[in-house]
């Protein structure tokens, strides 16, 4: 057996399944990372472990060169699961000159080749440029390993990078990107004995699946990658054999081409699928976003690789790969001065995990600046409210007095004993407060009614009217930004009348500030005086 075969067999024998689906023996890359570090160190190559996730380190080795610039050789340590394999996944069985096992091609084979190359370079004279060898984690799931490597490299003068992947020993300069998201069909659950009284969410989802299979993405093909694709990868629905499902979900995998923005692709797909069954289809924000790669074939690194392949008698025609790799992340992170080709400018991406994407702006955010981070508008509103409340003295036994509302904005007030005492203000709309960011509506809360400013109180028979248990004629219209009244048990006398709790509006059961109900006085039995009452003289008639 050759040295490369022995090294590859040893690494295949160390299980390093990506722990995306669980944890336990054989999951995680720590063991194989330590093996790579020890192997390189024993052969005079400086190597170290750099933890990216808890218990999951990258291994990074360096061979200094005559030029301060460096070439990066990168491959990944993790593998996919072993389900369905017909051979022992970790035995490294050799048959007809080939080694079989999980990770033999993807991607411990390329990693073994890089390790042997680093050993040879360290044993001889310094190479023309330095070499950085990196084995990274989490390539099969969320790319946290390569992102951690990019952060560690910082402003290192990289001349180029070669990423080891199973390309069939042909140079690949392009690959597809990817965006994955969840689609949800909302039906009405019911008993299977009366299916006509329910709306089957699985039946609704079949229309979406048929549409995805029949409607190909309308994108011009790429010369190396072909057409963009879209398919369903997972489906979840139903709760029991005798119930009509009211909910069904699918995961969609959309492969993008160079020039496509995955976030824009997701927005178009969301509008397209939601229009199939209006009001019944929801599309979640993407949980995976990856960009395509398209390196010019004439760039220095691909050109040098093609010359080396031609000298070895191997095919040297550049090709494209349908899968994604760490190369696209490295290309996007490279600056024009350190890359053979200008890297694309950073594009906002959605927050699928706390440490990866932080700059995507939700269309629901109320920040006036399009490039502001997620939720910046709400944080600014909270800061303004805090500044307004500074210095305001509010007595603990009585809520702060508010300005009187104009007569036109006090429609539908209750006529009970409390009268207008229950009127409190929530946030006004943006156009009524000088263009201030927000989006909440002006809500009036009274003992008997709740309504939007300037409009009449909803009548019991109108759509959207809701009658509460406690009190007469208590109604609550829908709040701004999707908030709804939530029924809660009565919590003493500090909550809103009838046990109503309005999310985000002061005066709820857990709030004692503006809008809270005042404690009710206890009545004295007839004929009894207050202990401190002053005795008055009786007036006798003449």
N, C-alpha and C positions, 0 to 999 in steps of 0.2 A: 504494500500500500504506500502511496506517495505521501509526502509530508502534508500536502494540502488536504488529502483524504483523511489523514489521521486527525488533523486539527478540526476539520469540519465534523467528523464523527464525534469528537469529544464535545463540541459545542451543541450539536443536535441532541446529545444525551442529557443535556441540562435543560429541563423544561422551563420555558419562559413565556407562558401563555398570558396574553394581555388580560388583566383583571377587570375588564369592562363588564363581564357577566357574573362576577363573584370573586371570591378569594379562597385561598387554601393552598395545599401542596401543589407545586407546579405552576402557580400563578405568580406573576411578577418577574422582573428582570434582574433583581439584585444578584442572584447566584451567577448568572452568565456574565454580568458586568464585572464581578470580582474575578472570574476566570480570565477574562480578556485583559484586565489590568495586570494580573499576576504574570500571565504569559508574556506580555510586552515588557514588563519590568525586568523579567529574568533574561531578556535578550537585549538589554541596554537601551530600551526606548522609555523615555519619561512618560508615565501615564498616571492618571489620577481619576477618582470618582467624584462626580459633582451631582449632588442630590437635586432632583427636580420636583418630585412628589415624595411624600413620606414612604421611605423604604424602596424607592425606585430611582436609582441614580443613572446619569449618563456616564460613560467612560470616555475620556479625552486624552489623547497622546500627541506628543509634539516631537518632530524631527527638525532641528534648526537647519537653515540653508544659508548660502552665501548672500542672498538677497533678502531684505526684510519682508518682502511680500511672501504670501503663503498660498498654497493650494489645499483645499479642504476635500478629504475623502470621507464620505458620510454614509452610514448604513444604520439599520435599526436592529434592536435586540429582541423586541417582542414578536410573538407569532399569534396567529388566530387559533381558535379552538381546534380540538382533535376529533370532534364528532364526525363519524362516517368514514374514517380512515380504514383502509383494508390491510395496512401493515402496522407494526408496532411503531407509534409515532416518535419514540425516543431511542430506538435501538440503533439507528443508523445502518440499516441493512444495505449491503452492497450487492448489486445484481447487474450483470452484463456491463460492468464498468461504470455504473451509476449508483449514487448513494440516495436512499429513500428514507425520509423522516420529516417530521414537522419542522419547518424552517430551513430545510436544506437549500431551497432556492430563495425563499422570501423570509429573511434576507441574510441568513448566516453564511451562505456561500459567498456572496460578495464581501462580507465582513472578513471572512478567512483570507480572501485574496488581498484585501487591504492590509491585514496584519502581516502577511508574508512580505508584502512590498515595503512596509515600514521597517521590518527587521533588516531587509537587504539594504535599505538606504542608511540606516543607522550604523551598519557595519562598515560602510565604505567612507569615501570622502563626502563632505557636506554637499548636498544637492544644490542645483542652481537657485532654487527657491525653497523656503521652508514647507513642511508638510504637516497638516493637522489631521489626525485620524479621530473620528468621533463615532461611537456606537450609542445611539439615542433610544429612549424609551417612548412608548405610547404612540408609535406611528400608526398602529392599526385602529386607533380610536379617536383621540382628540389632538394629536400632534403636539402634546405638551413637551416632549423631549426636544424636538427641533426648535421650538420657541425658546426653551431654556438655553439651548446652545447659542442661539442668536443673541440672547441677552448676555451670555458669558463672553462671547467674542467681542462684543462692543464695536469699537472702531478699528479692529484689527485689519491690516491691509491685505485683504483677500484678493488674489488674482483670478480666482475661479473656483469651481466646485464640481466634483464628480460624485453622484449619488448612486449607490449600488442597489439595483433592483433586478428582478428576473426579466430581462429584455431579450433573451435568446442570443446573447453575445453580439447584439447589433447596437450601434449608437442611437439613442433616442433623444431627440431635442424638443419634443412636445408631448404633452399629455393633457387629458381632460380635467376639468374641475368638477365640483360637486356641490349641490345644495340639497339637504334632506329636511323634510318637515312632516308634520302630522295633520291629517285631514279627519274631521269628525262629522258624522251624520247624527242629527238629533231627531229622534222620533218620539212616540208616546208609548210607554210600556203598558202592557196589559197581559191578561191570561190567554194562553193558547187556545182555550175552548171558545173564546170570543175574539178572534183576530180582527173582525170588522170594527171593533171598538178601539183598536190601537193603530198606531203608525209604526210599521216595522222598520227600524233603523238599518238593519242588514239589507233589506230590499232597497232602501234608498241608496245605500252605499254601492250596490251593484251597478247603478246607473253611473256613478262616479268612476268606478273601476273600468267599465266598458268605454267610457269617454277617454280615460287616460290611455287605454290600449289602442284606441282607434285614432286619436288625434296626436300626430307627431309634432314635436316642437318646430315652429316655423322659423328656422335659422339656416342660413346658407352653409353648406358643408365645408369642412376644413380640408386642405389638400393632404395632410398627413393623418388626420383624426377621423375624417368622415363626418357623420351627422351627429347631432345632439340626441340624447335619449332620455326617456322618462318611464319609470316602471314602479309598480307597487311591490314592496318588499316584506311587509308584515300587515296582519289584520287582527283586530281584537273586537269581539262583540258577543253579546248574549250573557245571561246570568244563570239560566237553568233550562232544562229540556221542556218545561211546560209554561214558559213565559215568553211573551213577544218582546224582543229587545228594544229598548228605548234609546240605545246609544251604540255606535259602532265607530271604530277608529282604524285608519290605515296609515302606514308610513310610506312616503313617496321619495324615491331617489331620482334626482334630475342631474344628469351629466351635462356640464356646460363646455363650451368651446372657447378658445382664446378670443378675447374681445367682449365676451359676455360678463356682466356683473351678476354674480349669484344672487345678491339681494334684490336686484331689479327683476331677475327671473322669478324669484319667489313672489314678488308683488304681482306680477302678471298672472302667475298660476293661481294665486289666491283669488283675484278678481274673476278669472275664467271658471274656476271650480265652484265658487260661491254662487255664480249666476245660474248654475245648472238647476238647483232647487232652492230658490230664494227663501231665506229664513230657516233653512234646515241644514246648511253646510257651514262649518267653521274650519278655518285653516290657521294652525298655530304658527308662531314664529319659528324659523329654522333652528334645528338643534345641531346641524353640521354645515359649515361653510368652508369651501376650499376653492382656490382659484386655479385656472388652467395655466399651463406652461407653454411658452412658444419662444425658444431660443434660436436666433438665426444660425443656420448651418455653417455660415462662414465665420463665425466668431472664433477667437483664438483657441479656446479649450476644445470645442467640437472638431475644429480643423486638425489639431494635434492628435486627438483621439482617432480620427479617421486615418491619418497617416500611419499611426501605430498598428491599426487593424490591417491595413493594406500590407505593411511589412511582414505581418504574421500570417498572411494568406487568408484573412477572414473577411466576410462581407463588411463593407464600409459605408454603405448607403444609409443615410439617416432615415429614421422612421418615427412614428408617433405611437404612443401607448394609450389605451382607453382608460386605464386606472390612474389614480392620483398618487403622488409621492411627496416626500419632503422637499423636493427641488423647487416647487412653486413657492414655498415659504421662504427659502433661501434667496430666490430671485427677487421677490418683492421686498425683502429686507436689505438687499444690496444697494449701495449708492452708486451713482454713475461713475465716480472716480475710481471705484475699486472693482467694478464688474466689466466684463468684456462687452456687455450690452447694457444700455440704460435700463434700470429697473422701473417697472410701472409705479406710478405714484400711489401712495397708500389710499385705500378706499374704505369708507366707513363700513363696519361689519357688525352683526347683531350680537347681543350678549348671551351666547349659549352656555358659557361657564364664567364664573367670577374672575378668573385670572387671565382669560384669553381676549375677549372682545369687550372694549369699554367705550367705544366712541360712536356707536350707532345711535341715532336719534329716533326715538319712536314717533310715529305720526300723532300719537296722543299727547306727547309732551307739550307743555305750554310755554316753553322757552322761546323768546323772540329770536334767538340766534339759531340758525339751522344746524350749526356744527356743535352746539352745546351737548354735553354728555347726557346720558339717560337720566331723566327726572330732575334736570337742573331747574326747570321752571317751578316745580313744586317746592324745591328747597329754597328758591328765592322768595316765593310767597311766604313760606314759614319764617324766613329771616325778617321780612317786612312786618309780619304780624308780631314777632317778638319785639322789634324796635318800637312799634306803636304801643305795646303794652308796658314798656318800661316807664316807671314813674307813675303809673296809674294806681291809685289807691282804691281798693274795692273792699268794702266792709264784709266780714265773713258771714253776717246774718242776713244780708240783703244784696241782691245782684245790682250791678252798676246800672244807673239810670241811662236810658238811651234817648236820642232825640225823637220827638214826635214824628210819626210818619205822615205824609200828606194824605188827605182824605181819599184821593184817587187811588192810592195804593193799599187801602185797607178794605178790600172787598171780601165779603164772606166772613166777617167777624162774628164770633159767638156772642150771644146775648145773655149769657149766664151771669152768675154773681160776680165772677172775676172780671168780666167785661174785657176792656182793652189791656188789662194788666199782663195778659199772656202773650202780647205781641212782642216778638223779638226778631232781629234781623240776622240772616245769614249773609254770605257774600253776594254783592250785586253782580250783574253781568258785566262783561268787559266794556261794552259800549256805554254803560251807565256810570262807569267810574273812570272815565278818561283814558280808555284803551289799556287798562291794567291787565296783565296776564292773569289767567285764571280759568274762567269758563263755567263757574258755578252760577246757579240761578238765584234770583231773589226770592226767598221763601218766607212766608208769614205763618207763624205758629200761634194758634189761639186755643182757648179752652174748648171750643167746639169744632173749629175747622183749621185746615192748613191749605194754603193755596199760593200760587205764584203771584208776584206783585202785579197789580194792574189788571188782573183777570178775575172772573167770577169763580166762586167756589164750585167744584164739581158736584152735580146733583147725584143722588143715589143711583139713578138709572143710567147715568152717562158712563162711557168706557173710561177705565182708569180710576173710577171712584172706588174707594175701599172703606167699608164700615167697620169700626172697631167694636170690641165687646164693651169696654167701659165708656160711659158717657153717651150722649145722644148726638148723632150726626157727625161724628168725628171722621174726617176723611184726610187722606194724605196723597197728594199728587206725586208723580215721579220726580226725583231730584235730578240735578244736572250731572253729567258724566256717568250715567248708568247707575247711580245709587238708587236704592229702593228702601222703602220702609220695612223694617223687620219687626215681626211680632215677638215680644219678649214678655215673660211674666212681670207683673207689677212689682216694682222694687221700692217700696216705701213711698213717701210723698215727695221725693226729690226728682222723680222722673217726669216725663211728659204725661198728660192725662190719658187714661185708657190703656196704659201700658205700652204706648208707642215709643219706639227708639229710632231716631233718625241718624244714620251714620254720618259722622263729620259735622253735625250741627250741634252747637252748644245747647245745653239744656237737657241732655239725655240723663238716664239714671245714674251714670258715673260722673256727671259734671255738676259742680256746685257754683259755677260762675254765672255768666250772662245767660238769662233765660231760665234759670232754675226756679222751681216753685218754692214759695215761701212756706215755712211750717204753719200748719193750721192751728189756730188758738183753741184751747180747751174751753168749753162752755161751763159756766158755773151753774149749779142747780138753782132754780128760782128761790128767791128769798134769802140767799146767802150773799153777804157783802165781802168785798176784798178786805183782807186783814189791814191794809194800810189806807183804806178809804176814809175820808174825812167825814165826821158826823155833822150833818146839817141840822139847824134848828127847825122845828115845825112851826108853820104859820097858822095861827088860829084865827078863824073868822070872827068878826065882831058879833 
